[in-house]
Amino acid sequence: MINQRGDIRDLIFDWNKQAGSHSLLSQIEFDDETLRDGLQSPSVSNPPIEEKLEILHLMARLGIQAANIGLPGAGRRSEADALRLAREIAHADLPIAPNCAARTMIKDIEPIVRISQKSGIAVEASTFIGSSPIRLYTENWSVERLLAHTEEAVTFAVKEGLPVMYVTEDTTRAHPDVLEKLYTTAIECGARRICIADTVGHSIPRGVREIVKFVRGIILKSGEAVKIDWHGHCDRGMALLNAIEAIEAGVSRVHGTALAVGERCGNLPIDLLLVNLKLLGWIDNDLTALHEYCKKVSSSLGVPIPRNYPVFGSDAFRTATGVHASAVVKALRRGDTELADWVYSGVPAGMFGRNQRIEVGPMSGQANVSYWLEKNGIEPEKELVRSILERAKESDHTLSDHDLHEAVHSYRRER
């Protein structure tokens, strides 16, 4: 029987670690695409530059190493905003490496060159091109055409002094022979990052493992020091699992967006990836500003956070269930907030800028009512607790603070 507190981890038998500890092949980095790929969602608003700058600074506070600051070839506003963001990184000396998306076309890369020159910092060109058979068939493209575009674009970017990440769209549905030709050409022309893109959220973890292994083989044959990125989407609900699998398989950087904003079902939620990697012990970033970051993106882009969204939804650390609340209250009455954070939660609220909340509803017990009364400076008299609990049991919803204060006043009037 456990009768000493010790380290909180000693009170949890972690089946996640019973297969043995995992050693990462490289230190994992993050590329935040909220301000580019995230804005492709048809349901979001493109925020003013002042709000983009606030989001950029929050990325830096979270220890995110890179940010996609736009697709400047899309138009004047896109280029202007990307330039302003790049200049902010330079002026504020933010520890973020900027990159911009571009088709594998010189006319898309030229604005990135201008942004780099005007801001005085290196801006990575994230050059993308379709690669899957279904895309080639639809577009009536030949592999030879793709190779020609790849060679021309990457060579131009490198000649202009830009670091290059070469992205094959729809990689996870592409033929290995085509991928090998494309990646080999890009590497030979100077690309030092290549990105595997699960553009339509097709992959499951097993497929992720196989394609990362395949791409690592291409790099090994090239003899060059090339890093691998992973870019995933949520169409099958696999994005978070796939990202963790990709990291275990050896990618060095993972792309994502806040709250999974993005086209269709959205991109990998970078906030939840950070949470999980922190809990796995794979990163040591200070994530106490992560809730603030999610709220800022929510308000700036006009994307509501669902109540039951993990960690950052309003219900994430809120309970009105008697058994659950009783355990949390017992921990809190010991003055042990860490214990309260873990006893009925797989995620410690305080680590991510949140707090446990005990409320009163139809499924509540005496502990819920007594705790609420104490928190509001009201003596939890036995009959008062019983009266409020009876009202809660007859209700069809969790009682608000207004409801509970009214219940207290009603009890006192009757007395």
Phi and psi in degrees as a GROMACS rama.xvg file:
@    title "Ramachandran Plot"
@    xaxis  label "Phi"
@    yaxis  label "Psi"
@TYPE xy
-82.3872  119.924  ILE-2
-126.859  5.27166  ASN-3
-125.746  141.298  GLN-4
-67.627  -60.193  ARG-5
60.7972  -158.632  GLY-6
-72.5829  140.208  ASP-7
-57.2333  -32.0963  ILE-8
-67.5408  -23.7765  ARG-9
-70.7984  -15.4884  ASP-10
-93.1076  3.79894  LEU-11
-127.462  121.17  ILE-12
-86.1644  113.561  PHE-13
-97.6815  98.2895  ASP-14
-65.2376  -21.6455  TRP-15
-61.7783  -22.2544  ASN-16
-109.316  8.73405  LYS-17
-75.7393  -15.771  GLN-18
-82.2437  1.02883  ALA-19
105.354  157.006  GLY-20
-72.1365  147.849  SER-21
-107.851  130.717  HIS-22
-100.857  117.977  SER-23
-68.6651  142.991  LEU-24
-72.6599  -24.6945  LEU-25
-154.243  160.966  SER-26
-67.5106  127.424  GLN-27
-79.5311  138.521  ILE-28
-121.578  167.666  GLU-29
-129.846  141.15  PHE-30
-120.255  109.341  ASP-31
-85.5562  119.276  ASP-32
-108.543  18.6899  GLU-33
-56.2626  -40.862  THR-34
-87.149  9.73399  LEU-35
-135.02  -77.1607  ARG-36
-63.3447  -34.3644  ASP-37
-62.0233  -33.0391  GLY-38
-76.4728  -4.83072  LEU-39
-77.8377  -10.4035  GLN-40
-60.7641  132.785  SER-41
-71.4269  -5.80193  PRO-42
-105.435  -1.13652  SER-43
-101.773  164.168  VAL-44
-100.971  141.478  SER-45
-83.3204  106.694  ASN-46
-72.5388  160.352  PRO-47
-63.581  159.505  PRO-48
-60.3458  -33.3141  ILE-49
-59.975  -38.2708  GLU-50
-75.6436  -33.2327  GLU-51
-62.2994  -38.0903  LYS-52
-65.1759  -38.7597  LEU-53
-62.2784  -42.4134  GLU-54
-63.7581  -41.0187  ILE-55
-59.6455  -43.6613  LEU-56
-66.5095  -34.2505  HIS-57
-67.1972  -37.304  LEU-58
-56.6271  -44.9964  MET-59
-62.3278  -40.6288  ALA-60
-62.4609  -29.4149  ARG-61
-84.5376  -5.27577  LEU-62
80.7433  21.438  GLY-63
-76.1359  126.963  ILE-64
-84.1004  -22.2935  GLN-65
-144.293  154.046  ALA-66
-143.38  134.338  ALA-67
-83.22  115.448  ASN-68
-100.803  9.65861  ILE-69
143.97  174.654  GLY-70
-117.031  83.0794  LEU-71
-63.3059  -20.1642  PRO-72
-71.418  -6.67717  GLY-73
-78.7837  -16.6518  ALA-74
155.447  177.63  GLY-75
-63.8178  -43.2363  ARG-76
-65.0071  -40.2807  ARG-77
-60.6493  -42.8938  SER-78
-68.5491  -42.4165  GLU-79
-63.1929  -44.1046  ALA-80
-65.3873  -41.4054  ASP-81
-63.2258  -40.3766  ALA-82
-63.8771  -43.0508  LEU-83
-63.8674  -39.4876  ARG-84
-67.1151  -41.3679  LEU-85
-63.3731  -41.928  ALA-86
-64.6966  -35.4983  ARG-87
-65.8311  -41.084  GLU-88
-58.917  -43.954  ILE-89
-69.0879  -47.0021  ALA-90
-67.1095  -42.8082  HIS-91
-88.1579  -0.835706  ALA-92
53.5006  45.961  ASP-93
-72.4692  138.863  LEU-94
-79.8953  53.1367  PRO-95
-128.413  131.049  ILE-96
-92.3074  117.036  ALA-97
-81.0695  148.073  PRO-98
-139.167  155.824  ASN-99
-127.288  142.334  CYS-100
-80.8489  149.891  ALA-101
-158.578  142.399  ALA-102
-66.4752  161.671  ARG-103
-77.8261  66.0913  THR-104
-141.188  138.516  MET-105
-58.5473  -38.1437  ILE-106
-65.8859  -23.2606  LYS-107
-83.0874  -27.721  ASP-108
-83.6293  -29.4281  ILE-109
-55.7654  -42.4573  GLU-110
-63.2542  -30.989  PRO-111
-67.8986  -38.703  ILE-112
-60.0271  -44.3395  VAL-113
-62.7781  -42.8474  ARG-114
-62.6091  -43.9887  ILE-115
-61.9774  -44.5618  SER-116
-67.2845  -43.357  GLN-117
-72.1883  -31.8249  LYS-118
-87.2861  -21.0138  SER-119
78.6223  16.3532  GLY-120
-130.66  158.711  ILE-121
-69.9395  132.356  ALA-122
-122.235  116.724  VAL-123
-69.536  133.592  GLU-124
-89.1978  115.225  ALA-125
-95.9679  85.4624  SER-126
-87.1975  124.472  THR-127
-118.772  151.793  PHE-128
-153.489  142.486  ILE-129
-64.1754  148.852  GLY-130
-138.583  -13.9616  SER-131
-83.4268  153.409  SER-132
-56.4023  -37.8513  PRO-133
-67.6697  -35.0372  ILE-134
-71.0346  -44.2006  ARG-135
-61.194  -40.7211  LEU-136
-65.1312  -45.4144  TYR-137
-63.135  -42.3522  THR-138
-84.5104  -9.76179  GLU-139
59.6742  44.5387  ASN-140
-97.429  148.537  TRP-141
-102.929  157.403  SER-142
-62.0926  -36.3547  VAL-143
-60.859  -37.7285  GLU-144
-65.9604  -42.0491  ARG-145
-61.6643  -42.4123  LEU-146
-64.6434  -38.9316  LEU-147
-65.4624  -44.7017  ALA-148
-61.7412  -42.846  HIS-149
-59.6207  -50.513  THR-150
-61.0995  -45.0611  GLU-151
-65.5268  -47.0416  GLU-152
-69.0217  -48.9223  ALA-153
-65.5835  -42.789  VAL-154
-59.1855  -43.8537  THR-155
-62.6119  -47.5258  PHE-156
-61.3027  -45.108  ALA-157
-64.4416  -41.8003  VAL-158
-60.6575  -33.0695  LYS-159
-84.3404  3.64307  GLU-160
87.4703  13.9058  GLY-161
-91.8538  135.391  LEU-162
-66.8688  146.406  PRO-163
-123.623  129.119  VAL-164
-107.847  121.436  MET-165
-98.6541  121.329  TYR-166
-113.974  122.975  VAL-167
-96.2533  113.454  THR-168
-66.3664  144.479  GLU-169
58.8386  36.2161  ASP-170
-55.6333  -38.6972  THR-171
-74.3336  -0.561477  THR-172
-124.366  17.1035  ARG-173
-96.8473  153.337  ALA-174
-76.0763  138.006  HIS-175
-57.7731  -36.5196  PRO-176
-62.721  -40.535  ASP-177
-68.1448  -44.2362  VAL-178
-59.9212  -42.6707  LEU-179
-62.8109  -41.0816  GLU-180
-65.1337  -45.4037  LYS-181
-65.1825  -50.2597  LEU-182
-64.2437  -41.8913  TYR-183
-61.2408  -42.8067  THR-184
-63.3045  -45.4858  THR-185
-61.2765  -41.8453  ALA-186
-66.4097  -43.2666  ILE-187
-61.9442  -29.3212  GLU-188
-87.6795  -4.68155  CYS-189
118.179  1.01213  GLY-190
-65.699  132.469  ALA-191
-116.483  7.17129  ARG-192
-137.001  139.217  ARG-193
-126.369  142.339  ILE-194
-117.22  126.242  CYS-195
-87.162  120.323  ILE-196
-112.741  119.433  ALA-197
-92.2373  70.3377  ASP-198
-60.1885  -34.7426  THR-199
-112.833  19.451  VAL-200
62.1052  38.4044  GLY-201
-78.8434  -31.8896  HIS-202
-72.7682  154.584  SER-203
-116.554  164.88  ILE-204
-52.5819  -38.4652  PRO-205
-59.6875  -40.9347  ARG-206
-67.9113  -35.8375  GLY-207
-60.2237  -47.1962  VAL-208
-57.9733  -42.7942  ARG-209
-68.7797  -41.8589  GLU-210
-73.6605  -34.8221  ILE-211
-64.882  -41.793  VAL-212
-59.3651  -42.6764  LYS-213
-63.8015  -46.025  PHE-214
-67.2637  -37.7405  VAL-215
-60.1054  -33.811  ARG-216
-65.6196  -38.8729  GLY-217
-62.4598  -44.4578  ILE-218
-63.9824  -42.2713  ILE-219
-58.6536  -42.7208  LEU-220
-66.6842  -28.7518  LYS-221
-72.2509  -27.0374  SER-222
76.977  6.37441  GLY-223
-101.17  157.012  GLU-224
-86.5431  88.9389  ALA-225
-118.572  134.219  VAL-226
-97.5954  155.871  LYS-227
-112.296  132.155  ILE-228
-106.763  156.283  ASP-229
-123.212  131.283  TRP-230
-128.264  113.756  HIS-231
-123.358  158.657  GLY-232
-125.341  167.812  HIS-233
-101.518  11.4881  CYS-234
-55.6595  -34.527  ASP-235
-103.582  5.89411  ARG-236
75.6391  18.8588  GLY-237
-105.345  2.00863  MET-238
-58.6571  -43.6352  ALA-239
-69.1172  -44.7546  LEU-240
-60.5582  -42.9089  LEU-241
-63.6503  -39.0031  ASN-242
-64.5624  -42.5769  ALA-243
-64.1518  -39.9733  ILE-244
-63.991  -41.1612  GLU-245
-62.9521  -39.6081  ALA-246
-64.0318  -45.9172  ILE-247
-62.771  -31.5042  GLU-248
-79.0083  -15.1054  ALA-249
122.639  10.5117  GLY-250
-71.6694  154.663  VAL-251
-103.784  -17.175  SER-252
-146.241  140.804  ARG-253
-121.311  136.467  VAL-254
-96.1057  148.966  HIS-255
-168.266  175.61  GLY-256
-132.418  155.353  THR-257
-65.719  135.278  ALA-258
59.0813  19.3555  LEU-259
63.5654  24.2748  ALA-260
-65.01  146.429  VAL-261
155.024  -179.14  GLY-262
-64.6876  147.515  GLU-263
55.6964  -115.878  ARG-264
-86.6829  0.407999  CYS-265
95.694  176.84  GLY-266
-94.4265  172.378  ASN-267
-52.2786  128.083  LEU-268
-74.0973  107.017  PRO-269
-66.2513  -28.9384  ILE-270
-63.4174  -44.5504  ASP-271
-73.344  -29.931  LEU-272
-64.1396  -45.8175  LEU-273
-58.9939  -43.7578  LEU-274
-57.5214  -50.1608  VAL-275
-67.124  -39.4349  ASN-276
-69.044  -33.4508  LEU-277
-63.4644  -45.6218  LYS-278
-68.8577  -28.777  LEU-279
-77.0657  -12.6604  LEU-280
81.4299  16.9606  GLY-281
-88.2171  -17.9543  TRP-282
-135.344  157.953  ILE-283
-122.362  23.9258  ASP-284
-57.28  143.4  ASN-285
-78.8528  111.984  ASP-286
-109.136  20.288  LEU-287
-66.9441  -18.7685  THR-288
-91.8772  4.94722  ALA-289
-66.6316  -35.6349  LEU-290
-65.7223  -42.6097  HIS-291
-61.015  -40.8764  GLU-292
-61.1288  -46.9294  TYR-293
-63.8588  -41.5517  CYS-294
-64.7684  -38.0933  LYS-295
-66.1194  -45.1859  LYS-296
-63.4623  -40.6969  VAL-297
-57.7714  -48.5121  SER-298
-72.9377  -38.6838  SER-299
-70.4772  -37.8739  SER-300
-95.6692  -7.32574  LEU-301
71.9191  38.9265  GLY-302
-115.288  108.053  VAL-303
-64.7959  143.929  PRO-304
-87.9001  118.86  ILE-305
-56.6956  144.843  PRO-306
-55.0453  -38.6764  ARG-307
-96.8286  16.8615  ASN-308
-63.9973  132.643  TYR-309
-55.7714  137.23  PRO-310
68.9954  -44.4469  VAL-311
-111.581  -0.989679  PHE-312
-75.7192  158.181  GLY-313
-64.9582  -23.7883  SER-314
-93.9388  -0.296636  ASP-315
-58.1565  -37.4345  ALA-316
-125.613  33.1807  PHE-317
-116.356  126.409  ARG-318
-136.715  142.077  THR-319
-124.535  12.5294  ALA-320
-86.7581  132.972  THR-321
-58.2516  -51.7307  GLY-322
-62.7746  -45.0199  VAL-323
-62.8629  -49.9705  HIS-324
-62.6139  -37.1094  ALA-325
-59.8317  -43.2715  SER-326
-67.0453  -42.2799  ALA-327
-64.7425  -42.9744  VAL-328
-63.2241  -40.9855  VAL-329
-59.6368  -40.3538  LYS-330
-67.3166  -43.0382  ALA-331
-65.2835  -36.8991  LEU-332
-69.2821  -19.0559  ARG-333
-80.0117  -6.09272  ARG-334
75.2771  19.9267  GLY-335
-109.392  85.6297  ASP-336
-67.1728  -30.9721  THR-337
-64.8062  -43.6993  GLU-338
-62.0369  -41.9881  LEU-339
-61.7863  -34.79  ALA-340
-67.5677  -30.2364  ASP-341
-102.305  -24.8404  TRP-342
-61.8728  -35.2335  VAL-343
-129.976  33.7337  TYR-344
-148.603  138.069  SER-345
-83.2997  -3.90173  GLY-346
-132.361  123.735  VAL-347
-75.0974  119.049  PRO-348
-57.4521  -44.0632  ALA-349
-63.0453  -27.89  GLY-350
-64.3658  -23.2775  MET-351
-121.953  26.9833  PHE-352
74.1967  24.1256  GLY-353
-118.02  177.01  ARG-354
-139.58  151.313  ASN-355
-71.6147  142.106  GLN-356
-128.942  124.968  ARG-357
-105.293  123.787  ILE-358
-126.007  -179.996  GLU-359
-124.481  127.918  VAL-360
-154.689  -168.587  GLY-361
-60.5357  -26.3221  PRO-362
-98.2647  10.5539  MET-363
-81.3009  165.715  SER-364
-123.457  -174.528  GLY-365
-60.3456  -33.5389  GLN-366
-60.0495  -39.015  ALA-367
-60.6113  -48.5045  ASN-368
-66.6868  -47.0192  VAL-369
-59.9097  -41.9727  SER-370
-64.4997  -44.8658  TYR-371
-61.6748  -43.0212  TRP-372
-61.6815  -44.9652  LEU-373
-62.7184  -41.3136  GLU-374
-64.4592  -24.7146  LYS-375
-102.909  15.9556  ASN-376
70.7469  28.0353  GLY-377
-115.489  130.746  ILE-378
-63.7183  123.898  GLU-379
-79.3107  68.2482  PRO-380
-60.3187  145.669  GLU-381
-56.3449  -46.7755  LYS-382
-70.5411  -34.0822  GLU-383
-64.816  -43.9015  LEU-384
-59.7964  -45.4107  VAL-385
-62.155  -41.1201  ARG-386
-64.6547  -45.7029  SER-387
-67.1149  -38.7669  ILE-388
-65.0896  -37.9515  LEU-389
-62.3454  -42.6827  GLU-390
-62.6565  -41.6627  ARG-391
-63.9884  -40.3255  ALA-392
-64.7204  -28.9085  LYS-393
-86.2515  -10.0518  GLU-394
-81.1122  158.918  SER-395
-103.9  13.1012  ASP-396
-155.693  164.835  HIS-397
-66.9488  133.685  THR-398
-74.7755  137.097  LEU-399
-79.5582  169.543  SER-400
-58.8684  -38.6256  ASP-401
-61.4564  -44.6544  HIS-402
-59.1863  -43.1117  ASP-403
-69.7709  -40.6234  LEU-404
-63.8968  -37.525  HIS-405
-64.7765  -37.8344  GLU-406
-64.4863  -38.4404  ALA-407
-65.4576  -46.8236  VAL-408
-62.2482  -40.7996  HIS-409
-62.6879  -42.029  SER-410
-61.578  -44.2752  TYR-411
-68.0647  -36.4809  ARG-412
-63.8932  -41.0259  ARG-413
-68.4856  -25.8717  GLU-414
